[in-house]
Amino acid sequence: MLTDFEFFYTIAADNRQKKVEQYFNSLTQLQLIVLSIFALALLAQVIYYFVVYLRPSLNKPPQVSAKQNPISVIICARNECDNLRQFLPKILEQDYPDFEVIVVNDCSADDTLLLLGEMELKYKNLRHTNIEIDRKFAHGKKLAITIGLKSAKNEYVVLTDADCYPVGNQWLADIEASYSDKTEFVLGYGGYETRKGLLNKLIRYDTLSIAMQYLGLAKIHHPYMGVGRNISYRRSTFFGGSGFQSHYHLTSGDDDLFVNEFATKNNTCILTTKSSITRSIPCERFADWVKQKKRHLSTWTHYRAGTKFCLSIELLSRFLFYVALAVTICPLGLYVEAASAYVLRLIVQIVVYKLNMRKFEERGFLFLIPIFDVVLPVFHLAFNILNLRDKRCQ
């Protein structure tokens, strides 16, 4: 015999079921199709946020080992005298027992060579090598990196840029601690300095979003890229394989295509400690950022098929979500359903981004994320179209 509570609960459940059935019976076939697409896109987005984007914020710091292996830091510099003067000491003065810094002076026409000579008198762990200008032979950054790797004395190699610096003095210690016997790649976070203006917020949001994706996918055993501002790998990995040979003809790819080709689920780890973060000088003009993004986006067509599939899931589900959102509101007029789905995704999005912003010490653009989330893919599409046009005009 049912108790009063069970009796009323059964009646309430039956009423809810009848209302659900009435709701679906009242929908047209078009509305059902749109809502189904909307629900699937929302589900894919929520899963992607929790499975991929959330992972970097939950990553644990490595345990510093008693034995700290020697490290070689490689910096390629072309007309970077002012940046080297400002940032190179922050690398040379790392709290680490055994490391060298190799600056590859890549055809600089400023006072880079003079500055390096002066700094080598003060810092005994600083060395440099030169690439002379050859009008008959054009080369990119990959040649400079290869020369730096050949000059390196140590197995563990860390790469960064001349306009880049670690925020703490434990950068190298954290990187070395991330290595195990199987580790060949350590992927870190390379952010940009906080400046005034909307462009700076957009750049830092874009940088964080990319990091959440490549670090998150690496964490679930699908590494596909790193950033040249903060990446480490074994010297033997580079020379044991084909290095940059498969994509040497491309101006970009020294970080992402190299990782995409040789990194695996078993030989790659991510590093997310605050002391391992690097910062770079951000673009101050929109035109400069467009040029930078076009160069970065020019390599994605060379990714592995599996990588393209993983990246497409998020992009396609986001596109379908916003299209279905617009159709659900107008012309279908399902305002409650549209608002509920949007708010749910927004809550998930804000929470995941907030955790990652705290992890990587980013701030100032949290409430702009709903706008950037729509605007940035449009920019990327435009940049890819421009790259295709430029390629056809060559």
NORPEUR-V333784 format. One record per residue. N is the residue number from 0. RES is the residue in one letter. OMEGA is omega in radians with two decimals (999 if undefined). BURIAL is I if it has 16 or more other C-alpha atoms within 10 Angstrom, else O. Layout:
N,RES,OMEGA,BURIAL
N,RES,OMEGA,BURIAL
//
This chain:
0,M,-3.09,O
1,L,3.01,O
2,T,3.13,O
3,D,-3.13,O
4,F,-3.13,O
5,E,3.14,O
6,F,-3.13,O
7,F,3.10,O
8,Y,3.12,O
9,T,3.11,O
10,I,-3.13,O
11,A,3.13,O
12,A,3.11,O
13,D,3.13,O
14,N,3.11,O
15,R,-3.14,O
16,Q,3.13,O
17,K,-3.14,O
18,K,3.10,O
19,V,3.13,O
20,E,3.12,O
21,Q,-3.14,O
22,Y,-3.11,O
23,F,3.11,O
24,N,-3.13,O
25,S,-3.11,O
26,L,3.03,O
27,T,3.13,O
28,Q,3.11,O
29,L,3.12,O
30,Q,3.11,I
31,L,3.13,O
32,I,-3.13,O
33,V,3.13,I
34,L,3.09,I
35,S,3.09,O
36,I,3.13,I
37,F,-3.11,I
38,A,3.13,I
39,L,3.11,O
40,A,3.10,I
41,L,3.13,I
42,L,3.13,I
43,A,3.12,I
44,Q,-3.13,I
45,V,3.11,I
46,I,-3.12,O
47,Y,3.14,I
48,Y,-3.09,I
49,F,-3.08,O
50,V,-3.05,O
51,V,-2.99,I
52,Y,-3.11,I
53,L,-2.99,I
54,R,-3.13,I
55,P,-3.11,I
56,S,-3.12,I
57,L,-3.09,O
58,N,-3.10,I
59,K,3.13,O
60,P,3.13,O
61,P,3.07,I
62,Q,-3.12,O
63,V,-3.10,O
64,S,3.12,O
65,A,3.13,O
66,K,-3.14,O
67,Q,-3.08,O
68,N,3.13,I
69,P,-3.06,I
70,I,3.01,I
71,S,3.08,I
72,V,-3.10,I
73,I,3.12,I
74,I,3.06,I
75,C,-3.04,I
76,A,3.02,I
77,R,-3.10,I
78,N,-3.10,I
79,E,-3.05,I
80,C,-3.10,I
81,D,3.12,O
82,N,3.11,I
83,L,3.13,I
84,R,-3.08,I
85,Q,-2.94,O
86,F,-3.09,I
87,L,3.09,I
88,P,3.14,O
89,K,3.08,I
90,I,-3.11,I
91,L,-3.09,I
92,E,3.04,O
93,Q,3.11,I
94,D,-3.10,O
95,Y,-2.97,I
96,P,-2.99,O
97,D,3.08,O
98,F,3.06,I
99,E,3.08,I
100,V,-3.14,I
101,I,3.07,I
102,V,3.09,I
103,V,3.14,I
104,N,-2.97,I
105,D,3.04,I
106,C,-3.12,I
107,S,3.10,I
108,A,3.12,O
109,D,-3.09,O
110,D,-3.12,O
111,T,-3.09,I
112,L,3.12,I
113,L,3.14,O
114,L,-3.13,O
115,L,3.09,I
116,G,3.12,O
117,E,-3.09,O
118,M,3.12,I
119,E,3.06,O
120,L,-3.14,O
121,K,-3.06,O
122,Y,-3.09,O
123,K,-3.14,O
124,N,3.11,O
125,L,3.04,I
126,R,3.08,I
127,H,3.03,I
128,T,-3.03,I
129,N,2.93,I
130,I,-3.12,O
131,E,3.13,O
132,I,3.09,O
133,D,-3.08,O
134,R,-3.10,O
135,K,-3.03,O
136,F,3.09,O
137,A,-3.14,O
138,H,3.11,O
139,G,-3.07,O
140,K,-3.08,I
141,K,3.08,I
142,L,3.14,I
143,A,3.11,I
144,I,-3.14,I
145,T,3.10,I
146,I,3.10,I
147,G,3.12,I
148,L,3.10,I
149,K,3.14,O
150,S,-3.07,I
151,A,-3.14,I
152,K,-2.96,I
153,N,-3.11,I
154,E,3.13,I
155,Y,-3.10,I
156,V,3.10,I
157,V,3.12,I
158,L,3.04,I
159,T,-3.09,I
160,D,-3.10,I
161,A,3.13,I
162,D,-3.03,I
163,C,3.13,I
164,Y,3.06,I
165,P,-3.10,I
166,V,-3.14,O
167,G,-3.12,I
168,N,3.10,I
169,Q,-3.10,I
170,W,-3.10,I
171,L,3.12,I
172,A,3.12,I
173,D,3.13,I
174,I,-3.12,I
175,E,-3.14,I
176,A,-3.13,I
177,S,-3.11,I
178,Y,2.95,I
179,S,-3.14,O
180,D,-3.10,O
181,K,-3.03,O
182,T,3.07,I
183,E,3.13,I
184,F,2.99,I
185,V,-3.08,I
186,L,-3.13,I
187,G,-3.12,I
188,Y,3.07,I
189,G,-3.12,I
190,G,3.13,I
191,Y,3.12,I
192,E,3.10,O
193,T,3.09,I
194,R,3.09,O
195,K,3.01,O
196,G,-3.11,O
197,L,-3.13,O
198,L,3.13,I
199,N,3.10,I
200,K,3.12,I
201,L,3.13,I
202,I,-3.11,I
203,R,3.04,I
204,Y,3.13,I
205,D,3.14,I
206,T,3.12,O
207,L,-3.13,I
208,S,3.12,I
209,I,3.14,I
210,A,3.10,I
211,M,-3.11,I
212,Q,-3.07,I
213,Y,3.07,I
214,L,3.13,I
215,G,3.12,I
216,L,3.08,I
217,A,-3.14,I
218,K,3.09,I
219,I,2.98,O
220,H,3.02,I
221,H,3.12,I
222,P,-3.13,I
223,Y,3.12,I
224,M,2.96,I
225,G,3.08,I
226,V,-3.10,I
227,G,3.11,I
228,R,-3.07,I
229,N,-3.12,I
230,I,3.11,I
231,S,3.03,I
232,Y,-3.14,I
233,R,3.08,I
234,R,-3.14,I
235,S,3.09,O
236,T,-3.14,I
237,F,-3.07,I
238,F,3.07,O
239,G,3.07,O
240,G,-3.13,O
241,S,3.13,O
242,G,3.14,I
243,F,-2.97,I
244,Q,-3.05,O
245,S,-3.12,O
246,H,-3.11,I
247,Y,-3.09,I
248,H,3.13,O
249,L,-3.14,O
250,T,3.11,O
251,S,3.06,I
252,G,3.13,I
253,D,3.10,I
254,D,-3.03,I
255,D,-3.11,I
256,L,3.08,I
257,F,3.08,I
258,V,-3.12,I
259,N,-3.09,I
260,E,-2.97,I
261,F,-3.14,I
262,A,3.12,I
263,T,-3.13,I
264,K,-3.07,O
265,N,-3.03,O
266,N,-3.04,I
267,T,3.02,I
268,C,-3.14,I
269,I,-3.13,I
270,L,-3.02,I
271,T,3.12,I
272,T,-3.14,I
273,K,-3.13,I
274,S,3.13,I
275,S,-3.14,I
276,I,2.98,I
277,T,3.08,I
278,R,3.12,I
279,S,3.08,I
280,I,-3.11,O
281,P,3.03,I
282,C,3.13,I
283,E,3.09,O
284,R,-3.12,O
285,F,-3.13,O
286,A,3.12,O
287,D,3.12,O
288,W,3.10,I
289,V,3.12,I
290,K,3.13,O
291,Q,-3.12,O
292,K,3.10,I
293,K,3.13,I
294,R,-3.13,I
295,H,-3.09,O
296,L,-3.09,I
297,S,-3.04,I
298,T,-2.98,I
299,W,3.13,O
300,T,-3.12,O
301,H,3.12,O
302,Y,3.04,I
303,R,-3.12,O
304,A,3.13,O
305,G,3.11,O
306,T,3.11,I
307,K,3.14,O
308,F,-3.13,O
309,C,3.14,O
310,L,-3.11,O
311,S,-3.13,O
312,I,-3.12,O
313,E,-3.08,I
314,L,-3.12,O
315,L,-3.14,O
316,S,3.09,I
317,R,3.11,I
318,F,3.14,O
319,L,3.14,I
320,F,-3.08,I
321,Y,3.08,I
322,V,3.12,O
323,A,3.09,I
324,L,-3.14,I
325,A,-3.13,O
326,V,3.14,I
327,T,3.11,I
328,I,-3.11,O
329,C,0.40,O
330,P,-3.01,O
331,L,3.09,O
332,G,3.12,O
333,L,-2.99,O
334,Y,-3.11,O
335,V,-3.14,O
336,E,-3.13,O
337,A,-3.12,I
338,A,-3.12,O
339,S,-3.13,O
340,A,-3.12,I
341,Y,-3.13,O
342,V,3.12,O
343,L,3.13,O
344,R,-3.13,I
345,L,3.12,O
346,I,3.12,O
347,V,-3.12,I
348,Q,-3.10,I
349,I,-3.14,O
350,V,-3.10,O
351,V,3.12,I
352,Y,-3.14,I
353,K,3.12,I
354,L,3.11,I
355,N,3.07,I
356,M,3.08,I
357,R,-3.12,O
358,K,-3.04,I
359,F,3.05,I
360,E,3.02,O
361,E,-3.12,I
362,R,2.97,O
363,G,-3.13,O
364,F,-3.08,I
365,L,-3.05,I
366,F,3.03,O
367,L,-3.08,O
368,I,3.11,I
369,P,3.11,O
370,I,-3.13,O
371,F,-3.11,I
372,D,3.12,O
373,V,-3.02,O
374,V,-3.01,O
375,L,3.09,O
376,P,3.08,O
377,V,3.07,O
378,F,-3.12,O
379,H,3.10,O
380,L,3.13,O
381,A,3.14,O
382,F,3.11,I
383,N,3.08,I
384,I,3.10,O
385,L,3.09,O
386,N,3.10,I
387,L,3.12,O
388,R,3.14,O
389,D,-3.13,O
390,K,-3.13,O
391,R,-3.11,O
392,C,-3.12,O
393,Q,999,O
//
